Amino acid sequence: MIKLVKPNKKYFELYKEMMDEWNMEGSRIAPWALHLKYHTEDYFDKMLERVQEVERGENLEGYAASTTYWLYDDERDILLGASNLRHYLTDEGLKTWGHIGYGIRPSERKKGYATRLLKLTLSEAKTKNIDKVLLGAYIGNVGSWKVMEKCGGKLENIVVEDETGLPIKRYWIDIK
């Protein structure tokens, strides 16, 4: 069964395998929590502490509290990807990326897992009393914005990211 799990020490080896693949492939890694160091158990423990701290709303440094999830296939015993759900939007979140960031490891793309991941994350948003979410994807990331559209996303606009100068397509999804 494919399900969301929260980051946990028991997934250390699976996480390391997923992230090593992602880093070797060289594509953009999302969401933000996947950018934290992970190679040793000590780094992994620090990463776990950080995502738990952010979920509790501690030491946010101007960012929103958020929950990180991993998409896990228990039949294959593999981590397929990850999502991050912001509990609310800061001015910066409203300006660019929105509530949810997500990504699927390179070898598991184009198999429907991103749609599954987004739908499961939308269900988690509903449990947090969020009834409308904003999401963004670089305009060149056709797969991601097609997933958003498949999940009910309505295009709001295209903005330019300050950091990279790249255009981002932004969608709103009403959660039913």
N, C-alpha and C positions, 0 to 999 in steps of 0.2 A: 504494500500500500504506500502511496506517495502522500506525504504529510509535511506540515510545518513543524519544526522543532526549534527550540531556543538553543543558542550556543551553549555547549556543555563539554566538559573535559573528556567525557567518554567518546566524543567524536574527533579527538585530536588527530589521529592518523588519517581519518577520512578527510578532514579539513585540510590537512597538510597536502594530501594527494590532489584535492581539488585546486587549491591555490597554486601549487607547483605547476600544474597543467596550465592554469590561467596565465601565470607569469611567463611560462615558456612560450606560449602561443602569442603573447604580446598585444592582445586586444585590450581595450579599455575595461577596467574592472569596476563594477558597481554592485552594491552600494558602498558608501563610505567606510563602513566597518571593516570591509575586506582589505583596506589599505593599511591596516595595522600590522605590525610585525607578528610573525606566527611560527617561525622555523623551529624554535626550541620550546620545550614545555614551559619554561619560564616566560618567554614571550607570549605563548599561547595563554597562559594564566593571566598575564597582564591585559591581553586583549579581552578575555572574558570579563575581567574586572571592569574594564572601560565600558563595554557595551551594557553591563548591568548597572553601572553608575549612571550612564546616560538614560537608561530606561527609568531609573528612579528620579531623574530630573536633577542630578547633582553634577556640579562642575561643568556646566554646559557651555561656558565661554561664548555666549551669544547665540548658540544653536538651540534648536527645539529638543525637548525630551523625545526619545524615540525607542522603538523596540526592534531588535534585529531578529530575523528568522532565517533558518536554513531549510531548504527544500530537500527532504530525505526520502529515498526509496528504500524501505526496509526489506523488500524482497531481494534487491540487488546489493544492499548494504553500501549505498553510495550517496554522497551529497551531490545534488544536481545544480544547486544555485543558492541564492540568498536574496532576501528583501529587507528593507528597512522602512518602518512606518513611523513617521513623525506624528506625535500626538496632537500637535497644533502647528500653525505656521507662524514663523517670525516674518518680519518685513522681507528679509532676504528669500525665505522659502516661498513667499507669495510672489516675489518678483521673478523667480526662475524655476526651480525644480519641483516644488510642491511637497506633497505628503509622502509619496512612496518612491523609493529607488529600488531597482531590482536588477538581477543579472543571472544568467545561466552559464555554467562552465562550457568552454568551447566544444568539447566532444559531444555534448548533449543538446546543442542548439538545433533548431528546425525540427523538433520532435513534439512540439506542443507544450513543453514544460514551462515556458515563460507565461503562457496563458493560464496554466494551472497555478503557477506561483502567484500571479497577480490576483486571480480570483480568490485564492486562499487568503492573501493579504488583505483584500477588500473585506472579506468576512471578519478578519481580526479588527479592521477599522470599525466595522459596525458594532462589535462588542465594546469598543471604546467610545461609543456614541458619536462617531464621526459619520455623517450621512452624505457627505459630498467630498471627494478628494481631487486634488490637483496633481497632475503628473507631467513630466517633461521628458523629451528625448531629443538628442541631436537630430537635426533634419536628415542627416545622412544615415541614421540608424533606422532604416525602413522597417526592419523586423519588429523593433520595439514599438514604434507608433502604430503599426498594424495590430499588435497585441492590445494596445490601449483602445483602439477602435473596436476590436472584437469584443472587448469587455465593456462596451457602452460609452467609451470616451467621445466627447464632443469637443472638437477643436475650438480653443478660445483664441489663440494668437500664436505668433512666432516672435520670440525675443532673441536678443543677442547676448550671449554670456560675456560678462565683463572680462573674465580671466583669459578666455581663449579667443574671443571674437567670433565664435561659432554660433549659428542660429539654432534655437531650441524650439521644437513644436510643443505646445502646452495644451493639455486636455483636462477637462473636468469629467468626472464620472459620478453620477448619482448612485448611491448604494441603496439597493432595494431590500 
